[in-house]
Amino acid sequence: MGSGTGHGPSHAIDTSIPSAARMYDRLLGGTLNFEADRLACEELLRTAPSIGDLAVNNRWFLERVVRYLASDCDIHQFIDHGSGLPTEPNVHQVAQEVHGDARVAYVDNDPIVIAYGRTSLDVNSGTRFIDASMTDTGKIFSEAGAGGFIDFTEPVAALFVSVIHCLKDSEQPQEMIRRVRDRLAPGSYLVICQLVSDDESVRRGITELMEHGTEDNWGRVRQKEDVRAYFDGMTVLDPYLCDVTHWRPDSELRRPQKTHEVIEFGGVARV
């Protein structure tokens, strides 16, 4: 469910209050979470029983889309906004399997992500960890471009995978996407998806739980038309915008959601 919100980090880790990044780690079967995160996940699963399958399928989408962009689109540079806790394979591992010289800038400002990210993600000359809000486009582009790490005269893939629901409407997520799009070279790509639901009670229930029950400044579960607006002015690739479970599936072994009260909706666009 991402992290890297639009608010400045305290860099203090309070394990008694759930965090979106640690909850996502729990849903993926990770170990970088605490009792408060596990209890919050149980409550979240009561509201949205499919959320565990959704988290796993979303991670598989991230792997597929990075591999596709590296291999089919010849992208060598990636910026992963709201990267979350390290979960193998990470973006750089997938990209560097295709291009040994691939470079990945990870962006997050969650305290525990910073603690683990600097040691688990910033691991070779092709990786860099940036402590920043995903809305701080100026800082991200400045630090990613420092020393020529990311060459913004060449195509870049900017990833916003399962993070924009962490932003409130007042933080203007569509404007954030526009800023990034306008700074990217022609031939770049944007990958965008977030939690959506057609059920108002589900949208309200998840949003209230995350907004009032975690340490994060949560945004909201949105509707499909909200996500479609993010892609204004860009060319969306086939299969257009969809439940990301169905975005160019590479195996029949992936487990589908048993229920669909909430899905991860989005796609990939060429700038």
SULQUI-V284270 format. One record per helix or strand of 2 or more residues. SS is the DSSP state (H for helix, E for strand). FROM is the first residue (numbers start at 1). TO is the last residue. If there is no record, write none. Layout:
# SULQUI-V284270
SS & FROM & TO
SS & FROM & TO
This chain:
# SULQUI-V284270
H & 20 & 27
H & 35 & 47
H & 51 & 71
E & 77 & 81
H & 91 & 98
E & 103 & 108
H & 111 & 120
E & 127 & 131
H & 137 & 148
E & 157 & 161
H & 164 & 166
H & 169 & 171
H & 173 & 183
E & 189 & 196
H & 200 & 213
H & 224 & 230
E & 235 & 236
E & 242 & 243
H & 244 & 246
E & 263 & 270
